[in-house]
Amino acid sequence: MFARGFKTWCENTAVSLRKKLGREPSDPVSPEALAKLLEVRIWQAEEIPGVDPESLRILLHEDPDSWSAITIHVQGQAIIVLNSAHSGGRPSSNLMHELAHILLNHEPSRLDVSDDGVMMLRTFDRQQEAEADWLAGCILLPRPTLLACRKLGLENAAIARRYGVSQKMVEYRLNVTGVDTQLARGRR
């Protein structure tokens, strides 16, 4: 699925970005701080100039799970628009996912708007989405950080609070990194 060395590159990138932000390898990274470093603007959906109030109502209240975030480019400036209906740790994951696309220099998906104002995603690249998911997870919760957290005896909820993510993200990263499995083998 991923190119050889991609996962290692992502873990190394997570550490490198922390250094650029003046953080320690196991410190949490704020997606907002990373966006500032990358000179990416962040808007809530309500902040988009000229959005029809009815369209906004549908996007945020009638079908809030139909989208999480989107990156647009306006006059050379990357702007990430977040779904403000999401809460908890999900906005951090949504924002980091979009920042991962930028870090990976992914080709943006094409979005068209019909004459009656309906937005339609015209292209979707599963490989790019998987890569952005992986890199975002590494930046939010690098493998060495998860190991350190477990060695300190931190439970999933405490990790989620400390790193500003959902428990679902913690469980996902623990699963795909094999941290708990590794530590269980070490105890045997």
Secondary structure, DSSP 8 states (H G I E B T S, - for coil): ---TTHHHHHHHHHHHHHHHTT--TTS---HHHHHHHTT-EEEEGGGSTT--HHHHHIIIIISGGG--EEEEEETTEEEEEE-TT--TTHHHHHHHHHHHHHHTT-----EEE-TTS-EEE----HHHHHHHHHHHHHHHS-HHHHHHHHHTT--HHHHHHHHT--HHHHHHHHHHHTHHHHHHHHH-
